[in-house]
Amino acid sequence: MPILWRYLLICYLRVFFLSVSSFVGVLFVLRFKDIARFAALSSDGVKTGLFILYQFPHILPIALPISALIASFLLFQRLSRSHELTALRASGIGLFASVLPLLLISSFLTFVNFSICADLAPYCRRETKTLLYRKTSVNPLILLQRQQLAKIKNTYLDLRVQQEGKSAKNFVCITYNENNQRLNLIKAKKLSIEGDELFGEQTAILSHLPSDELEAFDCTLLENQRAMSTSAPLLSLALKKKRPNMEANALNLKSLSLQMKEGPKKERLARIESLRRYSLSAAVFSFTLLGCAFGIQMGRNPRKTDLLYIASWTLLVLMSYFLGKGLKAFPLAATAAFLLPHPFLWLASLYRLHTLNQGKS
């Protein structure tokens, strides 16, 4: 490997990995509450460590392109200000030859990002949901708080969970009984879990008492208890749903290809999800080329609009990406939003390099 290539790659990768580490640190801070809640629910340190590791691939597909843009832009900006780029051009090394090693390493990083988007991130997303479901489904209070995990229909629930799922206050449950077409009420001032037992304090149960007379008044049954207890695992087993359904973003590419054969709707969602991953993977190469092209500064008075161009193109690509995610009902529009910005960005960057190589700023 030439010395120049080694020098450029070391400078590029140094800033690149520093930026990725910063994004990972920001992710850890933003997810700290979820991690702390899971650690409180789980007494297994290994499972908690796995839960933390599973969070990192969620941000890497976005962090890698942004880090590539920052690294390439800062590298060529420094080369321009220190006149190293001028010395390279005076020695016969053109701009395209200087940019080439960064484009090669960015192509490799594009494949790495594609592997993360295609397999690693969906796997971590599935395992995160599995760990969270298993831990929360053991605790009936968490199940009642997160009603999407419980198979309770036609029910109103209100409770205030405290101590990370160990206790709850002011529990109110109003449910509709389809057999007698009446409402039932369960109220408790406090619920707490100790070991495998669920304890209730000052509970009240209001239910319907069946009558043989068709035109008789409703008979209600009111039962007050100072204290009650029941098995928490058995209650959770009765409440919890089956394993949660996995969305398209939690499936790898092989599973997405199989989903395309299950009907037009699933085929459309699977195809859009595949295009999203391709677009996100190609962003590493696109942003590296963008940073190289607009990071170069020529002349005594460098253009201050280059940073504006970079910000505009970056916002355009990111907005198109998020727009494509929202256009699931319009496959053609989503395809255009995912794929079109990259060729235009490449043309704009190559044109910028061409004009700079000819001595025009």
VENZI-V599024 format. One record per residue. N is the residue number from 0. PHI is phi in whole degrees, 0 to 359 (none if undefined). OMEGA is omega in radians with two decimals (* if undefined). Layout:
BEGIN
N_PHI_OMEGA, N_PHI_OMEGA
END
This chain:
BEGIN
0_none_3.13, 1_299_-3.13, 2_298_-3.14, 3_297_3.12, 4_298_-3.13, 5_297_-3.13, 6_294_-3.13, 7_294_-3.11, 8_292_3.13, 9_296_3.13, 10_295_-3.14, 11_292_-3.08, 12_291_3.13, 13_297_3.12, 14_289_-3.12, 15_298_-3.12, 16_290_3.06, 17_294_3.12, 18_292_3.11, 19_298_3.11, 20_297_3.11, 21_294_3.11, 22_296_3.11, 23_295_3.09, 24_296_3.09, 25_296_3.10, 26_299_-3.13, 27_297_3.12, 28_293_-3.12, 29_291_-3.13, 30_265_-3.05, 31_297_-3.14, 32_295_3.11, 33_295_3.13, 34_294_3.13, 35_296_3.12, 36_295_3.12, 37_294_3.12, 38_297_3.11, 39_289_3.13, 40_283_-3.07, 41_253_3.08, 42_265_-3.12, 43_266_-3.13, 44_293_3.13, 45_293_3.13, 46_294_3.09, 47_295_3.08, 48_297_3.09, 49_295_3.12, 50_299_3.11, 51_293_-3.13, 52_295_-3.13, 53_292_3.14, 54_281_-3.03, 55_295_-3.14, 56_296_3.12, 57_292_-3.08, 58_257_-3.09, 59_299_3.12, 60_300_3.07, 61_270_-3.09, 62_292_-3.10, 63_296_3.10, 64_297_3.14, 65_296_3.11, 66_294_3.09, 67_297_3.10, 68_296_-3.12, 69_296_-3.08, 70_294_-3.11, 71_290_3.14, 72_295_-3.12, 73_293_-3.14, 74_296_-3.08, 75_285_3.02, 76_293_3.11, 77_291_3.10, 78_299_3.14, 79_287_-3.08, 80_289_3.11, 81_272_3.12, 82_64_3.05, 83_292_3.12, 84_293_3.08, 85_295_3.11, 86_294_3.12, 87_294_3.14, 88_291_3.10, 89_292_3.12, 90_275_3.07, 91_102_3.13, 92_263_-3.09, 93_282_-3.12, 94_293_-3.12, 95_295_3.09, 96_291_3.11, 97_286_-3.12, 98_279_-3.01, 99_305_-3.12, 100_298_3.11, 101_289_3.09, 102_291_3.12, 103_291_-3.14, 104_292_3.10, 105_290_3.05, 106_295_3.08, 107_295_3.12, 108_293_3.06, 109_296_3.09, 110_294_3.08, 111_296_3.12, 112_295_3.09, 113_295_3.09, 114_297_3.10, 115_293_-3.12, 116_293_-3.02, 117_280_-2.99, 118_233_-2.99, 119_291_-3.12, 120_297_3.06, 121_298_3.11, 122_297_3.13, 123_294_3.11, 124_293_3.10, 125_295_-3.10, 126_292_3.08, 127_297_3.11, 128_296_-3.14, 129_294_3.12, 130_298_-3.12, 131_294_3.13, 132_293_-3.12, 133_294_-3.10, 134_286_-3.12, 135_284_-3.11, 136_286_3.06, 137_283_-3.07, 138_261_-3.13, 139_294_3.12, 140_293_3.09, 141_293_3.10, 142_298_3.13, 143_292_3.11, 144_289_3.12, 145_259_-3.01, 146_293_3.12, 147_291_3.10, 148_269_-3.08, 149_252_3.14, 150_264_-3.14, 151_244_3.14, 152_252_3.10, 153_52_-3.05, 154_224_3.01, 155_253_-3.11, 156_234_3.07, 157_212_3.10, 158_201_3.11, 159_241_-3.10, 160_280_-3.13, 161_230_3.06, 162_55_3.07, 163_55_3.05, 164_90_3.14, 165_275_-3.12, 166_208_3.12, 167_210_3.14, 168_239_3.05, 169_53_3.14, 170_278_3.11, 171_228_3.12, 172_226_3.07, 173_242_-3.07, 174_232_-3.12, 175_258_3.12, 176_267_-3.08, 177_288_-3.11, 178_292_-3.13, 179_253_3.10, 180_56_3.12, 181_228_3.09, 182_264_3.06, 183_241_-3.11, 184_236_3.03, 185_233_-3.09, 186_226_3.11, 187_217_3.13, 188_287_-3.13, 189_209_3.01, 190_236_-3.14, 191_214_3.14, 192_245_3.07, 193_229_-3.07, 194_69_3.11, 195_257_-3.09, 196_248_3.04, 197_256_-3.10, 198_253_3.08, 199_235_3.13, 200_240_3.11, 201_53_-3.13, 202_264_3.09, 203_223_-3.13, 204_235_3.12, 205_243_-3.06, 206_224_-3.09, 207_259_3.12, 208_256_-3.07, 209_294_-3.14, 210_230_3.14, 211_281_-3.13, 212_277_-3.05, 213_290_-3.05, 214_258_-3.13, 215_280_3.07, 216_290_3.09, 217_293_3.07, 218_255_-3.14, 219_254_-3.14, 220_241_3.13, 221_247_-3.11, 222_232_3.10, 223_250_3.12, 224_226_3.09, 225_288_3.14, 226_211_3.09, 227_212_3.12, 228_209_3.09, 229_207_-3.12, 230_283_-3.14, 231_293_3.12, 232_297_3.12, 233_292_3.09, 234_295_3.10, 235_295_3.12, 236_296_3.12, 237_285_-3.07, 238_274_-2.90, 239_287_3.07, 240_279_2.99, 241_287_3.12, 242_306_-3.07, 243_297_3.12, 244_292_-3.13, 245_268_3.10, 246_280_-3.08, 247_295_-3.12, 248_287_3.09, 249_259_-3.13, 250_251_3.07, 251_281_-3.05, 252_295_3.12, 253_295_3.11, 254_292_3.10, 255_293_3.10, 256_295_3.08, 257_287_3.13, 258_292_3.13, 259_297_-3.12, 260_265_-3.05, 261_259_3.10, 262_133_-3.09, 263_299_-3.09, 264_294_3.14, 265_292_3.09, 266_296_-3.14, 267_295_-3.14, 268_294_3.14, 269_293_3.14, 270_293_3.12, 271_295_3.11, 272_296_3.09, 273_295_3.11, 274_297_3.10, 275_299_-3.13, 276_290_3.09, 277_296_-3.13, 278_296_-3.13, 279_293_3.12, 280_290_-3.13, 281_292_-3.11, 282_294_3.11, 283_297_3.11, 284_294_-3.10, 285_297_-3.11, 286_288_3.06, 287_295_3.10, 288_297_3.11, 289_296_3.13, 290_294_3.10, 291_294_-3.04, 292_291_-3.05, 293_261_3.03, 294_273_3.13, 295_284_3.13, 296_238_-3.12, 297_246_3.06, 298_86_-3.12, 299_285_-3.14, 300_244_-3.12, 301_297_3.13, 302_288_3.12, 303_272_-3.13, 304_274_-3.12, 305_298_3.12, 306_296_3.09, 307_293_3.09, 308_297_3.14, 309_297_3.14, 310_297_-3.12, 311_292_3.13, 312_294_3.12, 313_295_3.11, 314_296_3.13, 315_297_-3.14, 316_294_-3.12, 317_292_3.12, 318_294_3.09, 319_296_3.12, 320_296_-3.14, 321_290_3.07, 322_293_3.10, 323_297_3.10, 324_294_-3.12, 325_275_-3.11, 326_259_-3.12, 327_292_-3.14, 328_277_-3.11, 329_233_-3.03, 330_300_-3.10, 331_294_3.12, 332_295_3.11, 333_294_3.10, 334_298_3.12, 335_296_-3.13, 336_293_-3.12, 337_282_-2.93, 338_257_-3.01, 339_294_-3.08, 340_300_-3.06, 341_292_3.10, 342_300_3.11, 343_294_3.09, 344_294_3.11, 345_297_-3.14, 346_297_3.14, 347_295_-3.14, 348_290_3.13, 349_294_3.09, 350_295_3.09, 351_297_3.11, 352_296_-3.14, 353_296_-3.14, 354_292_3.10, 355_290_3.13, 356_293_3.10, 357_273_3.10, 358_93_3.13, 359_260_-3.13, 360_259_*
END
